[in-house]
């Protein structure tokens, strides 16, 4: 197969797009782009395009799937790590046996305080992925998360589909929320969750370039519809049954079911021998 020369000028697209100027990136540029192991330099790279590999701008919608390995770990999450780890992205913590709870904070409907109470009682720390509107409208809850030792994650400024954006727009969504959090709360998130679980290799690369690790999940379920909440007993059984080493749970704080079963879920998972991050 004919080798193509990936020049410093092409590499500079990814290297400088966290700045203010917009950039035009052709689909051929993306198709020919390698995984830059040293993205701090603008050296020439020789790459061999893989036949059938889609351009790095193609939108991908993530889901962990239902297939698991002999450790109850979702195959989809493991595959994600293998395919996209080069862009500093993860869906399961393969280096840890502990479980991590994460909550997406799109809007507030009065349940986050209850969730924080339970986490404090059970001595569990979580990651709360916030959008800027949430932080602006609920500064007291965000400050409580910080004060009680939880991690604030970046869920973007305006909750767009990241692969639909230009490199500069991607950078603006990541850096904009980080700048806001730093200026108003004194913390700068280092974890980013792409809205709706939609990404492209370009958006992952831009997130990495802007100083954030992309964190997806190895367990999520239909908990976000406030008018169609899952049965608490069935939901708890599902959450406990999905436990696995290195699990990253995605839960939504707008779920009454989640708020009600959280304490019992933590207790039962601990009874199964798991610990929480």
C-alpha atoms as a printed R data frame, in Angstrom:
    type eleno elety resid chain resno       x       y      z
1   ATOM     1    CA   UNK     A     1   0.000   0.000  0.000
2   ATOM     2    CA   UNK     A     2   1.314   3.415 -0.906
3   ATOM     3    CA   UNK     A     3   2.581   5.439  2.017
4   ATOM     4    CA   UNK     A     4   1.487   9.040  2.383
5   ATOM     5    CA   UNK     A     5   3.469  11.835  3.950
6   ATOM     6    CA   UNK     A     6   1.739  13.505  6.884
7   ATOM     7    CA   UNK     A     7   3.430  16.927  7.027
8   ATOM     8    CA   UNK     A     8   3.980  19.324  9.855
9   ATOM     9    CA   UNK     A     9   1.357  21.612  8.347
10  ATOM    10    CA   UNK     A    10  -1.269  18.880  8.595
11  ATOM    11    CA   UNK     A    11  -0.216  17.981 12.131
12  ATOM    12    CA   UNK     A    12  -0.572  21.620 13.125
13  ATOM    13    CA   UNK     A    13  -4.339  21.390 12.616
14  ATOM    14    CA   UNK     A    14  -4.715  19.277 15.729
15  ATOM    15    CA   UNK     A    15  -1.852  20.963 17.528
16  ATOM    16    CA   UNK     A    16  -3.176  24.511 17.314
17  ATOM    17    CA   UNK     A    17  -6.950  24.158 17.227
18  ATOM    18    CA   UNK     A    18  -7.281  24.877 20.932
19  ATOM    19    CA   UNK     A    19  -6.502  28.462 20.002
20  ATOM    20    CA   UNK     A    20  -8.935  31.094 18.808
21  ATOM    21    CA   UNK     A    21  -8.562  30.773 15.021
22  ATOM    22    CA   UNK     A    22 -10.828  28.376 13.143
23  ATOM    23    CA   UNK     A    23  -9.376  25.718 10.852
24  ATOM    24    CA   UNK     A    24 -10.629  23.852  7.807
25  ATOM    25    CA   UNK     A    25  -9.881  20.132  7.875
26  ATOM    26    CA   UNK     A    26 -10.585  18.019  4.833
27  ATOM    27    CA   UNK     A    27 -11.917  14.490  5.169
28  ATOM    28    CA   UNK     A    28  -8.756  13.284  3.426
29  ATOM    29    CA   UNK     A    29  -6.609  14.992  6.055
30  ATOM    30    CA   UNK     A    30  -8.552  13.188  8.749
31  ATOM    31    CA   UNK     A    31  -8.450   9.845  6.976
32  ATOM    32    CA   UNK     A    32  -4.695  10.121  6.660
33  ATOM    33    CA   UNK     A    33  -4.062  11.378 10.192
34  ATOM    34    CA   UNK     A    34  -2.085   9.084 12.491
35  ATOM    35    CA   UNK     A    35  -2.379   8.779 16.235
36  ATOM    36    CA   UNK     A    36   0.156  11.429 17.191
37  ATOM    37    CA   UNK     A    37   2.105   9.873 20.046
38  ATOM    38    CA   UNK     A    38   3.957  13.150 20.531
39  ATOM    39    CA   UNK     A    39   1.411  15.844 19.858
40  ATOM    40    CA   UNK     A    40   3.657  18.488 21.430
41  ATOM    41    CA   UNK     A    41   5.948  18.492 18.372
42  ATOM    42    CA   UNK     A    42   5.190  19.283 14.757
43  ATOM    43    CA   UNK     A    43   7.446  16.752 13.092
44  ATOM    44    CA   UNK     A    44   6.779  14.899  9.855
45  ATOM    45    CA   UNK     A    45   5.044  11.551 10.131
46  ATOM    46    CA   UNK     A    46   4.888   8.682  7.685
47  ATOM    47    CA   UNK     A    47   1.545   6.911  7.926
48  ATOM    48    CA   UNK     A    48  -0.067   4.002  6.146
49  ATOM    49    CA   UNK     A    49  -3.837   4.512  5.832
50  ATOM    50    CA   UNK     A    50  -5.850   1.440  6.751
51  ATOM    51    CA   UNK     A    51  -8.269   0.455  3.999
52  ATOM    52    CA   UNK     A    52 -11.848   0.920  5.120
53  ATOM    53    CA   UNK     A    53 -10.978   3.116  8.087
54  ATOM    54    CA   UNK     A    54 -13.523   5.965  8.295
55  ATOM    55    CA   UNK     A    55 -12.403   9.589  8.473
56  ATOM    56    CA   UNK     A    56 -11.694  10.809 11.982
57  ATOM    57    CA   UNK     A    57 -14.654  13.184 11.693
58  ATOM    58    CA   UNK     A    58 -17.309  10.443 11.522
59  ATOM    59    CA   UNK     A    59 -19.873  10.665 14.332
60  ATOM    60    CA   UNK     A    60 -19.979   7.652 16.649
61  ATOM    61    CA   UNK     A    61 -22.707   7.031 19.213
62  ATOM    62    CA   UNK     A    62 -21.485   5.091 22.231
63  ATOM    63    CA   UNK     A    63 -23.261   2.375 24.197
64  ATOM    64    CA   UNK     A    64 -21.715  -0.297 26.394
65  ATOM    65    CA   UNK     A    65 -23.875  -3.085 24.939
66  ATOM    66    CA   UNK     A    66 -25.047  -6.237 26.729
67  ATOM    67    CA   UNK     A    67 -22.204  -8.680 26.058
68  ATOM    68    CA   UNK     A    68 -19.802  -9.170 28.975
69  ATOM    69    CA   UNK     A    69 -16.593 -11.098 29.584
70  ATOM    70    CA   UNK     A    70 -15.904 -13.616 32.345
71  ATOM    71    CA   UNK     A    71 -15.448 -10.728 34.813
72  ATOM    72    CA   UNK     A    72 -18.851  -9.215 33.960
73  ATOM    73    CA   UNK     A    73 -17.142  -6.351 32.141
74  ATOM    74    CA   UNK     A    74 -18.997  -5.056 29.078
75  ATOM    75    CA   UNK     A    75 -17.224  -5.969 25.856
76  ATOM    76    CA   UNK     A    76 -18.293  -2.647 24.352
77  ATOM    77    CA   UNK     A    77 -16.469  -0.690 27.063
78  ATOM    78    CA   UNK     A    78 -13.315  -2.770 26.687
79  ATOM    79    CA   UNK     A    79 -13.421  -2.321 22.911
80  ATOM    80    CA   UNK     A    80 -13.816   1.432 23.354
81  ATOM    81    CA   UNK     A    81 -10.645   1.585 25.454
82  ATOM    82    CA   UNK     A    82  -8.730  -0.423 22.895
83  ATOM    83    CA   UNK     A    83  -9.901   1.656 19.942
84  ATOM    84    CA   UNK     A    84  -9.800   5.128 21.441
85  ATOM    85    CA   UNK     A    85  -7.354   4.982 24.337
86  ATOM    86    CA   UNK     A    86  -4.780   6.638 22.095
87  ATOM    87    CA   UNK     A    87  -6.895   9.807 22.336
88  ATOM    88    CA   UNK     A    88  -6.836   9.686 26.177
89  ATOM    89    CA   UNK     A    89 -10.369   8.297 26.330
90  ATOM    90    CA   UNK     A    90 -11.810   5.579 28.556
91  ATOM    91    CA   UNK     A    91 -15.081   3.771 29.218
92  ATOM    92    CA   UNK     A    92 -13.855   1.398 31.937
93  ATOM    93    CA   UNK     A    93 -11.030   1.630 34.465
94  ATOM    94    CA   UNK     A    94  -8.956  -1.415 33.561
95  ATOM    95    CA   UNK     A    95  -6.233  -0.302 35.991
96  ATOM    96    CA   UNK     A    96  -8.564  -0.344 38.988
97  ATOM    97    CA   UNK     A    97 -10.816  -2.879 40.669
98  ATOM    98    CA   UNK     A    98 -12.933  -0.159 42.268
99  ATOM    99    CA   UNK     A    99 -16.268   1.213 41.075
100 ATOM   100    CA   UNK     A   100 -16.685   4.866 40.115
101 ATOM   101    CA   UNK     A   101 -20.064   6.590 40.317
102 ATOM   102    CA   UNK     A   102 -20.672   9.458 37.902
103 ATOM   103    CA   UNK     A   103 -23.692  11.717 37.540
104 ATOM   104    CA   UNK     A   104 -24.597  13.848 34.529
105 ATOM   105    CA   UNK     A   105 -25.955  17.235 35.606
106 ATOM   106    CA   UNK     A   106 -27.988  18.662 32.745
107 ATOM   107    CA   UNK     A   107 -30.551  20.428 34.898
108 ATOM   108    CA   UNK     A   108 -31.736  20.421 38.505
109 ATOM   109    CA   UNK     A   109 -35.080  19.115 39.734
110 ATOM   110    CA   UNK     A   110 -34.485  18.931 43.463
111 ATOM   111    CA   UNK     A   111 -32.830  15.515 43.843
112 ATOM   112    CA   UNK     A   112 -29.128  16.350 43.865
113 ATOM   113    CA   UNK     A   113 -29.203  17.331 47.529
114 ATOM   114    CA   UNK     A   114 -30.659  13.931 48.436
115 ATOM   115    CA   UNK     A   115 -27.995  12.204 46.343
116 ATOM   116    CA   UNK     A   116 -25.249  14.214 48.045
117 ATOM   117    CA   UNK     A   117 -26.698  13.347 51.463
118 ATOM   118    CA   UNK     A   118 -26.539   9.637 50.629
119 ATOM   119    CA   UNK     A   119 -23.014   9.823 49.256
120 ATOM   120    CA   UNK     A   120 -21.886  11.637 52.389
121 ATOM   121    CA   UNK     A   121 -23.575   9.070 54.633
122 ATOM   122    CA   UNK     A   122 -22.012   6.151 52.739
123 ATOM   123    CA   UNK     A   123 -18.613   7.870 52.438
124 ATOM   124    CA   UNK     A   124 -18.545   7.562 48.648
125 ATOM   125    CA   UNK     A   125 -17.059  10.149 46.291
126 ATOM   126    CA   UNK     A   126 -18.471  10.650 42.807
127 ATOM   127    CA   UNK     A   127 -17.848  12.612 39.629
128 ATOM   128    CA   UNK     A   128 -20.493  15.182 38.692
129 ATOM   129    CA   UNK     A   129 -20.383  16.165 35.025
130 ATOM   130    CA   UNK     A   130 -21.919  19.625 34.762
131 ATOM   131    CA   UNK     A   131 -22.885  21.845 31.859
132 ATOM   132    CA   UNK     A   132 -22.338  25.577 32.256
133 ATOM   133    CA   UNK     A   133 -26.025  26.438 32.604
134 ATOM   134    CA   UNK     A   134 -26.268  24.022 35.537
135 ATOM   135    CA   UNK     A   135 -23.279  25.603 37.269
136 ATOM   136    CA   UNK     A   136 -24.683  29.095 36.708
137 ATOM   137    CA   UNK     A   137 -28.125  28.220 38.064
138 ATOM   138    CA   UNK     A   138 -26.993  26.019 40.975
139 ATOM   139    CA   UNK     A   139 -23.753  27.439 42.369
140 ATOM   140    CA   UNK     A   140 -24.569  26.315 45.908
141 ATOM   141    CA   UNK     A   141 -24.912  22.680 44.842
142 ATOM   142    CA   UNK     A   142 -21.731  22.812 42.781
143 ATOM   143    CA   UNK     A   143 -19.878  24.339 45.701
144 ATOM   144    CA   UNK     A   144 -21.244  21.628 47.983
145 ATOM   145    CA   UNK     A   145 -19.967  18.954 45.588
146 ATOM   146    CA   UNK     A   146 -16.521  20.518 45.756
147 ATOM   147    CA   UNK     A   147 -16.584  21.042 49.525
148 ATOM   148    CA   UNK     A   148 -17.573  17.407 50.139
149 ATOM   149    CA   UNK     A   149 -14.699  16.061 48.071
150 ATOM   150    CA   UNK     A   150 -16.442  15.118 44.852
151 ATOM   151    CA   UNK     A   151 -14.912  15.691 41.424
152 ATOM   152    CA   UNK     A   152 -16.420  18.176 38.994
153 ATOM   153    CA   UNK     A   153 -16.340  16.902 35.436
154 ATOM   154    CA   UNK     A   154 -16.852  18.864 32.223
155 ATOM   155    CA   UNK     A   155 -20.038  18.117 30.261
156 ATOM   156    CA   UNK     A   156 -19.504  21.070 27.866
157 ATOM   157    CA   UNK     A   157 -20.787  24.622 27.769
158 ATOM   158    CA   UNK     A   158 -23.990  24.033 25.813
159 ATOM   159    CA   UNK     A   159 -24.418  20.226 25.454
160 ATOM   160    CA   UNK     A   160 -23.868  19.929 21.678
161 ATOM   161    CA   UNK     A   161 -23.084  16.836 19.646
162 ATOM   162    CA   UNK     A   162 -19.300  17.188 19.668
163 ATOM   163    CA   UNK     A   163 -18.639  15.522 16.270
164 ATOM   164    CA   UNK     A   164 -20.838  18.139 14.588
165 ATOM   165    CA   UNK     A   165 -18.436  20.918 15.619
166 ATOM   166    CA   UNK     A   166 -15.309  22.352 14.067
167 ATOM   167    CA   UNK     A   167 -12.025  21.891 15.956
168 ATOM   168    CA   UNK     A   168 -12.255  25.405 17.365
169 ATOM   169    CA   UNK     A   169 -15.864  24.898 18.440
170 ATOM   170    CA   UNK     A   170 -14.858  21.670 20.189
171 ATOM   171    CA   UNK     A   171 -12.134  23.549 22.014
172 ATOM   172    CA   UNK     A   172 -14.540  26.324 22.954
173 ATOM   173    CA   UNK     A   173 -16.999  23.835 24.484
174 ATOM   174    CA   UNK     A   174 -14.274  22.241 26.609
175 ATOM   175    CA   UNK     A   175 -12.245  25.319 27.512
176 ATOM   176    CA   UNK     A   176 -15.292  27.522 27.992
177 ATOM   177    CA   UNK     A   177 -16.687  25.385 30.796
178 ATOM   178    CA   UNK     A   178 -13.233  24.845 32.298
179 ATOM   179    CA   UNK     A   179 -12.561  28.592 32.311
180 ATOM   180    CA   UNK     A   180 -15.943  29.266 33.927
181 ATOM   181    CA   UNK     A   181 -15.361  26.679 36.656
182 ATOM   182    CA   UNK     A   182 -11.883  27.971 37.362
183 ATOM   183    CA   UNK     A   183 -12.989  31.586 37.532
184 ATOM   184    CA   UNK     A   184 -16.061  30.967 39.690
185 ATOM   185    CA   UNK     A   185 -15.186  27.895 41.769
186 ATOM   186    CA   UNK     A   186 -11.408  27.658 41.688
187 ATOM   187    CA   UNK     A   187 -11.352  24.209 40.058
188 ATOM   188    CA   UNK     A   188 -10.460  23.246 36.505
189 ATOM   189    CA   UNK     A   189 -11.979  19.921 35.385
190 ATOM   190    CA   UNK     A   190  -9.717  17.314 33.817
191 ATOM   191    CA   UNK     A   191 -12.475  14.839 32.885
192 ATOM   192    CA   UNK     A   192 -14.868  15.412 29.986
193 ATOM   193    CA   UNK     A   193 -18.011  13.479 29.082
194 ATOM   194    CA   UNK     A   194 -19.224  14.075 25.517
195 ATOM   195    CA   UNK     A   195 -22.909  14.998 25.501
196 ATOM   196    CA   UNK     A   196 -25.222  12.136 24.499
197 ATOM   197    CA   UNK     A   197 -22.197   9.874 24.264
198 ATOM   198    CA   UNK     A   198 -21.542  11.146 20.734
199 ATOM   199    CA   UNK     A   199 -17.982  11.648 19.566
200 ATOM   200    CA   UNK     A   200 -15.584  11.426 16.664
201 ATOM   201    CA   UNK     A   201 -11.896  10.659 16.809
202 ATOM   202    CA   UNK     A   202 -11.311  14.326 16.049
203 ATOM   203    CA   UNK     A   203 -13.451  15.465 18.993
204 ATOM   204    CA   UNK     A   204 -11.637  13.022 21.294
205 ATOM   205    CA   UNK     A   205  -8.289  14.314 20.042
206 ATOM   206    CA   UNK     A   206  -9.364  17.923 20.582
207 ATOM   207    CA   UNK     A   207 -10.580  17.129 24.091
208 ATOM   208    CA   UNK     A   208  -7.222  15.552 24.877
209 ATOM   209    CA   UNK     A   209  -5.389  18.504 23.362
210 ATOM   210    CA   UNK     A   210  -7.382  20.843 25.604
211 ATOM   211    CA   UNK     A   211  -6.221  19.002 28.714
212 ATOM   212    CA   UNK     A   212  -9.144  16.692 29.456
213 ATOM   213    CA   UNK     A   213  -9.546  12.934 29.485
214 ATOM   214    CA   UNK     A   214 -12.747  11.761 27.778
215 ATOM   215    CA   UNK     A   215 -14.721   9.522 30.137
216 ATOM   216    CA   UNK     A   216 -17.623   7.470 28.828
217 ATOM   217    CA   UNK     A   217 -19.092   4.639 30.936
218 ATOM   218    CA   UNK     A   218 -19.346   0.876 31.343
219 ATOM   219    CA   UNK     A   219 -22.878   0.928 32.729
220 ATOM   220    CA   UNK     A   220 -25.882   3.130 31.983
221 ATOM   221    CA   UNK     A   221 -29.592   2.485 31.859
222 ATOM   222    CA   UNK     A   222 -32.816   4.342 31.037
223 ATOM   223    CA   UNK     A   223 -33.069   6.592 34.078
224 ATOM   224    CA   UNK     A   224 -33.325  10.080 32.548
225 ATOM   225    CA   UNK     A   225 -37.039  10.292 31.684
226 ATOM   226    CA   UNK     A   226 -38.618  11.877 34.749
227 ATOM   227    CA   UNK     A   227 -42.097  10.899 33.520
228 ATOM   228    CA   UNK     A   228 -41.203   7.235 33.018
229 ATOM   229    CA   UNK     A   229 -38.997   6.234 35.913
230 ATOM   230    CA   UNK     A   230 -37.811   2.622 36.254
231 ATOM   231    CA   UNK     A   231 -39.241   0.472 39.047
232 ATOM   232    CA   UNK     A   232 -36.959   0.895 42.088
233 ATOM   233    CA   UNK     A   233 -36.644  -2.822 42.868
234 ATOM   234    CA   UNK     A   234 -35.891  -3.746 39.269
235 ATOM   235    CA   UNK     A   235 -33.497  -0.832 38.886
236 ATOM   236    CA   UNK     A   236 -31.557  -1.773 42.012
237 ATOM   237    CA   UNK     A   237 -31.282  -5.379 40.855
238 ATOM   238    CA   UNK     A   238 -30.016  -4.195 37.474
239 ATOM   239    CA   UNK     A   239 -27.418  -1.859 38.982
240 ATOM   240    CA   UNK     A   240 -26.137  -4.432 41.468
241 ATOM   241    CA   UNK     A   241 -26.081  -7.176 38.835
242 ATOM   242    CA   UNK     A   242 -23.968  -5.011 36.536
243 ATOM   243    CA   UNK     A   243 -21.166  -4.494 39.064
244 ATOM   244    CA   UNK     A   244 -17.680  -5.272 37.776
245 ATOM   245    CA   UNK     A   245 -14.084  -4.346 38.424
246 ATOM   246    CA   UNK     A   246 -13.244  -0.872 37.159
247 ATOM   247    CA   UNK     A   247 -16.881  -0.030 36.500
248 ATOM   248    CA   UNK     A   248 -17.833   3.511 35.541
249 ATOM   249    CA   UNK     A   249 -21.530   3.978 36.299
250 ATOM   250    CA   UNK     A   250 -23.436   6.722 34.491
251 ATOM   251    CA   UNK     A   251 -26.471   7.889 36.466
252 ATOM   252    CA   UNK     A   252 -28.665  10.954 36.032
253 ATOM   253    CA   UNK     A   253 -29.412  13.087 39.055
254 ATOM   254    CA   UNK     A   254 -32.901  13.928 37.758
255 ATOM   255    CA   UNK     A   255 -33.967  10.325 38.453
256 ATOM   256    CA   UNK     A   256 -36.167   9.849 41.514
257 ATOM   257    CA   UNK     A   257 -35.449   6.125 41.315
258 ATOM   258    CA   UNK     A   258 -31.702   6.713 41.472
259 ATOM   259    CA   UNK     A   259 -32.052   9.028 44.438
260 ATOM   260    CA   UNK     A   260 -34.247   6.542 46.315
261 ATOM   261    CA   UNK     A   261 -32.180   3.377 45.733
262 ATOM   262    CA   UNK     A   262 -28.672   4.863 45.842
263 ATOM   263    CA   UNK     A   263 -27.942   3.986 49.463
264 ATOM   264    CA   UNK     A   264 -29.189   0.406 49.192
265 ATOM   265    CA   UNK     A   265 -27.326  -0.025 45.896
266 ATOM   266    CA   UNK     A   266 -24.055   1.059 47.515
267 ATOM   267    CA   UNK     A   267 -24.601  -1.275 50.465
268 ATOM   268    CA   UNK     A   268 -25.422  -4.288 48.301
269 ATOM   269    CA   UNK     A   269 -22.497  -3.737 45.936
270 ATOM   270    CA   UNK     A   270 -20.169  -3.507 48.927
271 ATOM   271    CA   UNK     A   271 -21.676  -6.727 50.235
272 ATOM   272    CA   UNK     A   272 -20.653  -8.325 46.934
273 ATOM   273    CA   UNK     A   273 -17.037  -7.444 47.750
274 ATOM   274    CA   UNK     A   274 -16.610  -4.302 45.654
275 ATOM   275    CA   UNK     A   275 -15.198  -0.978 46.797
276 ATOM   276    CA   UNK     A   276 -15.870   2.500 45.458
277 ATOM   277    CA   UNK     A   277 -13.308   4.978 44.189
